[in-house]
Amino acid sequence: MNIHNIHTENQELRKALIHGIYFHGHLCPAMPIGLRAGLLAMRTLKVQRSQDKELLLVAETAEGHAMACFLDGVMVATGCTYGKGNCEKLRYGKLAFTLIDRKKKSQVRLSVKGDFVIRSLSESPFIAKRREGIPPQDIDPGLAEKVVNRVLSIPERELFQVMPTEPWLATESKGSFEAYRCQGCGEAVYAPWVRIKDGKHYCIPCSGYKRT
């Protein structure tokens, strides 16, 4: 894929797209839509990309449905990730998310407009190839570039619905720096997830206890 074939005058979006493609692994329309959605949500809240846990992303995507790549774009744009612990997934099967500014206690919910999603699923040549079971990286790059250029050019008002929401009761989680060696597998497990069995420390899989 040649990034020079992707056209956008928005340099912030172009820079995010380069990182997004590297992170995501292939070029598809859903990831860039997520980039645009994340950037729009941050502009709406007047916040910068999250360096630590300043922001919280609550995504409504799930697994095993078309355009789920949307979430990777949102994460790249906002800096909210699973590793930092400021990305949660509700698994509603929707292309929507809430972005929360923990400091200001403000938030916004953003969704991809339903008409666009339904139309894309029925009319997009790229999606048609995906329906055939062709992996995204094996689809003609020209076809992928064409659809990406299309989603980058659609006005935000035609692509997204932005909705203020009621204050989210987001709790600030403190990271654990205390770890124990599991007496079963020998791997390190952090304190909040340690299970005690016969007076010994175990990870959840080795303990035989439930996850919670």
N, C-alpha and C positions, 0 to 999 in steps of 0.2 A: 504494500500500500504506500502510495506516494502522498505525503501530507501536502505537497504543493498543488495537488489536485483538489484539495478541500478549500473552499472559498468562504471567508468571513472577514469583515473589516474590524471586528471586535478582537483586539489583540489579547485581552484577558481570556476570552473564550478560546482563542487559537492556542494559547499557551496551555490552558487546561486540557484541551483536546489532545495535545501531544502527550501529556502525562497520562491522560485517561486511556489512550490506546495502549500505551505501554503497560499500565496497570491491568486493564481489562483483558488484553490478549488478542483482540481482533476488532475489526471495524464493523460496526453495525449502527442502525439508526437509534436504538433505544438508549445506548450509553450517552451519546451527545445530547439527547433530550434531557437526560438526567443532569448533565453538566449545566445546561441552560436553566433547568429548574432550580438547582442548588444555588447558582449565582443570583437568580431572581429572588429567591427566598432571603439570601443574605442582604441584598440591596433593600428589600422590604423592611427587614429588621434593623438595617443600618449597622451591621456587624462585619467583622473581618473573619477570615478563615480560621477555624479552630486550631490552635496550636496544642492545647491540652484538652481540657474538658469544659471549656467556656460555653460550648454549644452542645446540645443534645439533639440527635436525629432519631425520630420515631417513624420508621418506614412501614408502609402498609402492603409492601410486596410480599410474595410468597415464593415457593419453588415450583418448577415444572410448568410455568406458563410463559407465553410469548412476551417479549419485551421486559422480562425481569432484569435484564442487563441495565435497565434504567437506574437501579440502586447503585451500581458501581459508579456511574456518572455523578450521582448526588454525593456520594462519599468523597470522591476526588475533589469536587468543587468546594464542599463545606469543611473538609478535614475531619469529619466525624467518622470514626472507624470502629470495628469490633475490637481491635487490639487495644485502643485507648479506652474502650468501655463506654463510649458516648454515642453508640449506635444500637438501637433496639429494633426488632422486627416483629410486627404484629401478625404477619401472614394472613392478611385479608384478601390477597390476590388482586390488589388494586395498584394502579400507578399513582401513588399519592404518598405524602409524608408530612409530618409536622416538624418544624425546626424551632428549637427553643433556645433563647438566650437566658442562661441561668442567672447571670449577673443582674440584668434588667428585669428578669421575670416576665419577659414578653415572648410571644411565639406567633407563628403563622403556619397555616396548613395550605399546602399547594397540591393540586392534582392535575394530571393531564386530562384535557377535556374528552368526555366520553365519545363524542362524535368523531374526533380525530382517531382515537384508539380503534373503534369499530371499523372505520373507513380504512385504516392502515392494515388491519387484519384481513380485510376482504379485497383490497385493491393493490397493495404493495407487491411489486414483483420480487423484492427481496424476501418478504414474508412467505410468498408462494414457494420460493426455493427452500425455505426453512421447513415449510409444511411437507415437502418431499423428503425431508430427512437429511438434507445436505448441510453439513457443518458450516457455520458462518465463514470460517477462514477458507473454505473451498469454493465459495461463491465468487463469480467473476468480480474482481476488484472494481471494475468500472461500474458495475451495478450497485455495489455498496457505496462507492464514492458519490454516485448520482443521488441516491436516497439520503445520504448524510448531508450533502449540499442542500437538498430540499428542506430537511428538518432544521437546518441552521438558518434558513432564510425566512421561515414562517414567523410572522409577528407574534410576540409573546401573548398578546390578548386573544389570538386565535388558537393558541396551543395550550395555555394554562388557565386554571381557575385558582385565584388566590383568595383565601378566606381567613380573616382573623378568628381566633378560637378562644375559648375560655382558658384561664390560667391553668397550665399543666402542673400538677404537684410533683415536680421533678426533684428527687432527693439527690444530694451530693454524696457520691460514694467515695470513701477514702481507700486508697490502695493498700493492700496488705504486703508487708515486708517480712513476714514470719512464715517460714516454710519448714516442713518435716519430710523425712524420708519414709516413704510407704514401706511397711514391713512385708508387703506382698510382692510388689514388682520392683521395689527399690527406687522408683522415680520420685522426684520432689513434688510435693503438693502443698499449696498455700493454705494457711491456717483456716480460713473460713470454710474450706471444702474438705478438711480432714474429718475422718470418722474414727471414733474410738471403739475398738473391739478387743475384749479381753485385756484392756489396759494398754493396748498398742495402737499406734497411729497407722491408718490405712487411707488410701485414696478411695473415692466412691466406687469405682469398678471392683476393686479388690475387697472392699468391705462387705459387698453383697447387699448393702443398704440402698434404698431408693435415692434418686438424684437429689431430692430436696430434703 
